[in-house]
């Protein structure tokens, strides 16, 4: 989860927020198995536009989340005050991912996108060939 805010910590829209806090939930599989992860083993990576994913160097705070109705808890790691000031311009976007090189089994991470213009815009509409006349196909 990404929370955009100003330098005073007030929630702001992306085009007015120079900073974000990023929350990462670590859930073990099978669901409910213990998820023991040290904050120093998780690295928040950030990329601007089509650049390389680089380590932000921020050490997260750990918070326990849950329980679910089934009593399952998991750790959440929060990375605070990450610079995303370039995203105030709709021409720029950031991507976030988590890496954990110290774990014996690599995690399955999610990629987050952070941008003022968050719609997916395709230059040419993709129409399946077998979609029929109602969808513009044959």
Protein Blocks (a to p, Z undefined) as FASTA:
>chain_A
ZZdddfkopacdfklcfbdcdddddddddehiacdddfklpccdddehjbccddehiacd
dddedjdfkopacdddddehiafklmmpmkbccddddddfkbmbdcddddddddfblccc
dfbdcddfklojmnopZZ
